[in-house]
Amino acid sequence: MFKTFSEPFRHKFPKLDRQQGNPTGRKPTAKAKDWSGTLGRIWRYLALRKAKLTLVLLMVLLSSALSLLGPYLVGVAVDDFLEGGEDTAWILFLSGLGLSYVGFSLTSWLQNIWMIEISQETVYRMRLDLFRHLHQLPIPFYGKRQQGEIMSRLTNDIENVSSTLNSSAIQIFSSVLTLVGTLVVMLYLSPLLTLLTFLIVPLMFLGMRWISRRTGPLFKQRQKNLGDLNGYIEETLSGQVIIQAFSQEQRVIREFKERNVAIRQSGFWAQTFSGFIPKLMNALNNLSFAVVAGVGGILAINGAITVGVIIVFVEYARQFTRPLNDLANQWNTLLSAIAGAERVFEVMDEEVEEKSDTDAVKLDHVDGSVVFSRVSFSYDEDEEEETLEDISFEARPGEMIALVGPTGAGKTTLIQLLSRFYNPGQGTITIDGRDITTIRRESLRSQMAFVLQDSFLFKGTIRENIRFGRLDATDEEVEAASKLANAHSFINRLQGGYDKVLETGGTGISQGQKQLLAIARAILANPSILVLDEATSSIDTVTEIKIQEGLERLMEGRTSFVIAHRLNTIRKADRILVLKEGRLIEQGSHDELLQQQGFYSGLYQGIGAE
Ligand SMILES: Nc1ncnc2c1ncn2[C@@H]1O[C@H](COP(=O)(O)OP(=O)(O)OP(=O)(O)O)[C@@H](O)[C@H]1O
């Protein structure tokens, strides 16, 4: 597990936008782009509640049968009346009709509540699977996407699936059943009138196909636009301070508008096209009604059928087109839910960080000797220039290694390779003589801790935030670590002390205090290897001295890699690695490097002159 995680570190990742290659060298996974595949996967979730689903299907079957019974009874009654049947038949007919309606309501109600239960369970599992999966994805994945966009998949898209399952799925099924049932009875009553009613089916089919070909991509586009907008909102809300500091409010609003307009447009066209469906169905309905009534009338006059049959038929013809109507209406919801589900499965198909190669080992303890041999790496496989080129060095247990070099030289990249966020293109990195690709990531990272410029703090008490370093630490251990980190006195001065609740990101406490907490966290974690990113921003001298002291205690006996900006730190380092344009151009102690009169000594004059 990670000990600390920081904003500056995370900000490195968006650079991946430019990356077309595959950072981990793994094969990209095939994405679910097909309907049947997506439906099949939704089905697998539904199938987990097979028993309930069977009950629902039973209710649908019953309610569909009962909905067919009503009109049939009306027809029988009309013929009976015209033929001057017995008075008591009315009582039977009325009670039959009443029972069929009550039964219909009851079965519909039951199928509804059971289906709600199934669909809630389904999306509950989907949400959980997606969330779990998100936490196994490699860091480069997050560099390629905005957080808000990912959140949109967890919320909007899953919600879409849920509401469709609640309403549409059952309706579609019951529509299909009613259709089949109606058809059978219609054929039995009059094959000719059935054939006439059927004439509208090809028209409906063609109309629907025309419309859904247009709405499908539009719904998908709308979901995508919604994701973009969410991403943008998340980004601008978390970047409020910078936005206001640079007076960029207007630009942000303008960019928001562009995204908002995109949603309006895709939403408008999707809704407009889908709005044609009920209109088309209505027109075709009326047409079929007129044909059946007209031809039926002629047949009745000629004595080919009874009036009762015409009444039943007209009712069935409507009943026949109603499920078709419902199907057409639910089609849109279904399309948009499939688009949502596809986006959810797309993330689930992202390959997780290899959990462990079969022969990868778990390390309980490492001494902390780190060796880079001839390591080269490029974020973009197609790029000729490598980000790191032929890097070799050794860090012995407990040594402090300073990484220096101009911006963009590759210091952070080197750390990312050491923590296995990326794998080297060439060469090997070993810890205690073991190639890190043969060590389980989790166990590798549990030997490391990071103290970065702006360590991330979660919403929770100060105690919980420090305990993040080691979850089973006692209160005494948390306080002891805080004392060593020089954080104890400032924590005690805060209202609530260790129980003060911090907001996400640690708003309410200063940069320096955040760093002291990060140091306490790292001390508690007791790692063998430390990564420190020295603060570049100015911190008041008193806090800075406290931080330095805390860091020194933390570094004692651990192999430390410090992205160093301060002369003080650099001078104390056992070895300084000087990076320039991805190459390790010099290494040695401060004095050795000065004697070489090379790049470092030039850099030193610069730092010294500051
Ligand atoms: N995730 C990424 N995707 C693509 N390129 C990246 C990524 N991260 C860094 N780079 C590029 O790799 C090079 C080295 O970057 P790196 O962040 O390692 O430099 P650095 O020495 O840590 O710089 P700084 O001192 O400014 O933090 C830079 O050219 C940078 O643009």
The ligand as an SDF file (V2000), in Angstrom:
LIG
                    3D

 31 33  0  0  0  0  0  0  0  0999 V2000
    3.2140   10.8080  -17.6420 N   0  0  0  0  0  0  0  0  0  0  0  0
    3.9940   11.2930  -18.5920 C   0  0  0  0  0  0  0  0  0  0  0  0
    3.7100   11.0670  -19.8920 N   0  0  0  0  0  0  0  0  0  0  0  0
    4.4970   11.5330  -20.8700 C   0  0  0  0  0  0  0  0  0  0  0  0
    5.6030   12.2450  -20.6500 N   0  0  0  0  0  0  0  0  0  0  0  0
    5.9490   12.5050  -19.3870 C   0  0  0  0  0  0  0  0  0  0  0  0
    5.1660   12.0430  -18.2870 C   0  0  0  0  0  0  0  0  0  0  0  0
    5.7490   12.4590  -17.1540 N   0  0  0  0  0  0  0  0  0  0  0  0
    6.8490   13.1310  -17.5130 C   0  0  0  0  0  0  0  0  0  0  0  0
    6.9840   13.1770  -18.8350 N   0  0  0  0  0  0  0  0  0  0  0  0
    8.0750   13.7850  -19.5850 C   0  0  0  0  0  0  0  0  0  0  0  0
    9.2540   13.1390  -19.1920 O   0  0  0  0  0  0  0  0  0  0  0  0
   10.3190   14.0610  -19.0060 C   0  0  0  0  0  0  0  0  0  0  0  0
   10.8880   13.9300  -17.6000 C   0  0  0  0  0  0  0  0  0  0  0  0
    9.9020   14.3650  -16.6840 O   0  0  0  0  0  0  0  0  0  0  0  0
   10.0820   14.2850  -15.1180 P   0  0  0  0  0  0  0  0  0  0  0  0
    8.7970   14.6650  -14.5070 O   0  0  0  0  0  0  0  0  0  0  0  0
   10.6650   12.9780  -14.7580 O   0  0  0  0  0  0  0  0  0  0  0  0
   11.1530   15.4410  -14.8640 O   0  0  0  0  0  0  0  0  0  0  0  0
   11.6880   16.0390  -13.5090 P   0  0  0  0  0  0  0  0  0  0  0  0
   13.1530   16.0170  -13.5950 O   0  0  0  0  0  0  0  0  0  0  0  0
   11.0470   15.3560  -12.3590 O   0  0  0  0  0  0  0  0  0  0  0  0
   11.1400   17.5330  -13.6230 O   0  0  0  0  0  0  0  0  0  0  0  0
   10.7170   18.5570  -12.4700 P   0  0  0  0  0  0  0  0  0  0  0  0
   11.9470   18.9270  -11.7300 O   0  0  0  0  0  0  0  0  0  0  0  0
   10.2040   19.7010  -13.2410 O   0  0  0  0  0  0  0  0  0  0  0  0
    9.6960   17.8820  -11.6400 O   0  0  0  0  0  0  0  0  0  0  0  0
    9.7450   15.4260  -19.2970 C   0  0  0  0  0  0  0  0  0  0  0  0
   10.0980   15.7610  -20.6220 O   0  0  0  0  0  0  0  0  0  0  0  0
    8.2740   15.2350  -19.1810 C   0  0  0  0  0  0  0  0  0  0  0  0
    7.5820   16.1080  -20.0280 O   0  0  0  0  0  0  0  0  0  0  0  0
  1  2  1  0
  2  3  1  0
  2  7  2  0
  3  4  2  0
  4  5  1  0
  5  6  2  0
  6  7  1  0
  6 10  1  0
  7  8  1  0
  8  9  2  0
  9 10  1  0
 10 11  1  0
 11 12  1  0
 11 30  1  0
 12 13  1  0
 13 14  1  0
 13 28  1  0
 14 15  1  0
 15 16  1  0
 16 17  2  0
 16 18  1  0
 16 19  1  0
 19 20  1  0
 20 21  2  0
 20 22  1  0
 20 23  1  0
 23 24  1  0
 24 25  2  0
 24 26  1  0
 24 27  1  0
 28 29  1  0
 28 30  1  0
 30 31  1  0
M  END
$$$$
